[in-house]
Structure formats: structure tokens, C-alpha cells
């Protein structure tokens, strides 16, 4: 009899513990969700080229289920941009590594894009360090990355050498840069 009462109390404690933790997780997600919706609404009103759904999806993917404040969300946005830019740089290197039989114009455009991304990533890393230490002017590095993505996109258009995956990657970089710049205009 005594064992069954102790067992019953343990079950109740476990149930209460799980209920509390599940509740706090969903409220954290709600906390971030509300902030993300507010931020994306503001950013898309300022930049008509930025897609609301892209903004929401990107920032939600970056936050996971954590509750974050506006400053932490800005850092998450910058790190998402850096990860995408670095991944795009690697992708361009892979394309250039398979350059046998590649159209010389496309190869030249890819080499230009690689240089642009190297420069943009350098500026972006500096911007992240400045953002983390609350230094003024960090947004210039994000603008540099935006410019790099846009120039790469334009170079692929000019010579009709657009490689579809690179086109999407450039567009993503441009949109993620716009989100990052949005945090600068929000300060």
C-alpha cells in the first residue's frame, strides 16, 4: 500500500514537471514568434523587395524554440547571413573546380563572384564582431555583403550565364542582408 502511494506521488510529480516544461517551451516559441513577426513586418514595409515569408522562415529557423530579444535576434540574422555566404562561397569553389568544359564567360563570372564573396564575408565577419561589442558602423559590413550578392547576381545576368542554384543563393544573400540591415535601422 505504501509503495503504491509513493509510486502515485512520483507519477504526479513527473506529470507536473513535464507539463511545466512543455508549457514554457511553447511560450518561449511564442515569445520569439511574436518578435519575429513584428520585426519582419517592419522590415518588409521598409524594403519592398524583402519577402515577409522568407524573413519569418529564416529567423524562425535561426532561433529554434528559444525565446530571444531583439539584439539576440539581430545577431542570429547576421550569423545566418554569414553561414549562407560561406556556403555560397564553397559552392562557387566547387563549380570552379569542375571548370573543365565550362563556358569561359560563366567561368569568368564565377571567378568574379568568388572574389566578391571573399570580400563580402571578410566585411561581414568584422560587422558581427562590431555588432557583438555594440560598436557603431557594423551595418557597413552587412551592406558590403548585400552589394557582393547583388553584383554577383548582376554579373551572371549580363552574360546570360546564370546558374540556377547560384541565382537562388544570391537572392537569399540579398534578402538575408536586407534583414541584417533592418536591425541597423531599428536601433
C-alpha positions in Angstrom: 0.0 0.0 0.0 2.8 2.4 1.0 4.7 1.6 -2.2 1.7 2.3 -4.4 1.2 5.8 -2.7 4.9 6.7 -3.3 4.6 5.4 -6.9 1.5 7.5 -7.4 3.2 10.7 -6.0 6.2 10.1 -8.3 3.8 9.8 -11.3 2.1 13.1 -10.3 5.5 14.9 -9.9 6.6 13.6 -13.3 3.4 14.7 -14.9 3.7 18.2 -13.3 7.3 18.5 -14.3 6.6 17.6 -17.9 3.6 19.8 -18.1 5.5 22.8 -16.8 8.5 22.3 -19.2 6.3 21.8 -22.2 4.4 24.9 -21.4 7.5 27.0 -21.0 8.9 25.8 -24.3 5.8 26.8 -26.2 5.6 30.2 -24.5 9.3 30.7 -25.5 8.5 29.9 -29.1 5.5 32.2 -28.9 7.8 34.9 -27.5 10.2 34.6 -30.4 7.4 34.2 -32.9 5.8 37.5 -31.9 9.1 39.4 -32.1 9.9 37.8 -35.4 6.5 38.7 -36.9 6.9 42.3 -35.6 10.4 42.6 -37.0 9.6 41.1 -40.4 6.5 43.2 -40.7 8.6 46.4 -40.1 11.4 45.3 -42.4 9.2 44.4 -45.3 7.4 47.7 -45.1 10.8 49.5 -45.4 12.2 47.2 -48.1 9.5 46.1 -50.6 11.9 43.5 -52.2 12.2 41.6 -48.9 9.6 38.8 -48.7 7.7 38.5 -45.4 7.6 34.7 -45.6 11.3 34.5 -46.3 12.1 36.8 -43.3 9.8 34.7 -41.0 11.1 31.4 -42.1 14.8 32.4 -41.9 14.6 34.0 -38.4 12.5 31.1 -37.0 15.0 28.6 -38.3 17.8 30.6 -36.6 16.1 30.9 -33.2 14.7 27.3 -32.9 12.4 27.2 -29.9 14.4 29.7 -27.8 13.0 33.0 -26.6 15.3 35.8 -27.8 15.3 39.6 -27.5 15.8 42.0 -30.4 19.6 42.2 -30.0 20.0 38.4 -30.0 17.7 38.1 -33.0 19.9 40.6 -34.8 23.0 38.5 -34.1 21.1 35.4 -35.2 20.3 37.2 -38.5 23.9 38.1 -39.1 25.1 34.6 -38.4 22.5 33.2 -40.8 23.8 35.6 -43.4 27.5 34.6 -42.7 26.6 30.8 -42.9 24.8 31.3 -46.2 27.5 33.4 -47.6 30.2 31.0 -46.6 28.2 28.1 -48.0 27.7 30.0 -51.3 31.5 30.7 -51.5 32.2 27.0 -51.1 29.6 26.2 -53.7 31.3 28.6 -56.2 34.6 27.0 -55.5 33.1 23.6 -56.3 31.7 24.9 -59.6 35.1 26.3 -60.5 36.7 23.0 -59.5 34.6 21.4 -62.2 35.5 24.0 -64.7 36.6 21.6 -67.5 34.2 22.2 -70.3 32.6 25.2 -68.5 31.7 28.2 -70.7 34.6 30.7 -70.4 32.2 33.5 -69.7 30.5 31.6 -67.0 33.8 30.7 -65.5 34.9 34.3 -65.5 31.6 35.3 -63.9 32.1 32.6 -61.2 35.7 33.9 -60.5 34.2 37.4 -60.1 31.6 36.1 -57.7 34.2 34.3 -55.7 36.2 37.5 -55.3 33.0 39.4 -54.3 32.0 36.8 -51.8 35.5 36.7 -50.3 35.4 40.4 -49.8 31.8 40.4 -48.5 32.5 37.7 -46.0 35.5 39.5 -44.6 33.4 42.6 -44.1 30.6 40.6 -42.6 32.9 38.9 -40.0 34.0 42.4 -39.0 30.4 43.5 -38.8 29.5 40.7 -36.5 32.4 41.4 -34.1 31.3 45.1 -34.1 27.6 44.2 -33.5 28.6 41.9 -30.6 30.5 44.7 -29.0 27.8 47.3 -29.8 30.2 49.4 -31.9 28.8 51.9 -34.4 29.0 51.3 -38.1 28.6 47.5 -38.1 26.0 47.7 -40.7 28.6 48.7 -43.3 29.9 45.1 -43.4 26.3 43.9 -44.0 25.9 46.4 -46.8 29.1 45.1 -48.3 27.7 41.6 -48.3 24.5 42.8 -49.9 26.5 44.6 -52.6 28.6 41.4 -53.2 25.5 39.3 -53.6 23.8 41.8 -55.9 27.0 42.3 -58.0 27.4 38.5 -58.4 23.7 38.2 -59.4 24.2 41.0 -61.9 27.4 39.6 -63.4 25.6 36.3 -64.1 22.7 38.1 -65.8 24.8 40.4 -68.0 26.4 37.4 -69.8 23.3 35.2 -69.7 25.3 32.7 -67.7 23.0 32.4 -64.7 23.4 29.1 -63.0 20.0 28.5 -61.3 21.4 27.3 -57.9 23.7 30.3 -57.7 20.9 32.6 -58.7 18.8 31.4 -55.7 21.8 31.6 -53.4 22.5 35.2 -54.5 18.8 36.1 -53.9 19.0 34.6 -50.4 22.1 36.5 -49.6 20.4 39.7 -50.8 17.3 39.1 -48.6 19.3 38.0 -45.6 21.5 41.1 -45.9 18.3 43.2 -46.0 17.2 41.6 -42.8 20.6 42.4 -41.2 20.5 46.0 -42.4 16.9 46.2 -41.0 18.3 45.7 -37.5 20.7 48.6 -38.0 17.9 51.0 -39.0 15.9 49.7 -36.0 18.5 51.0 -33.5 
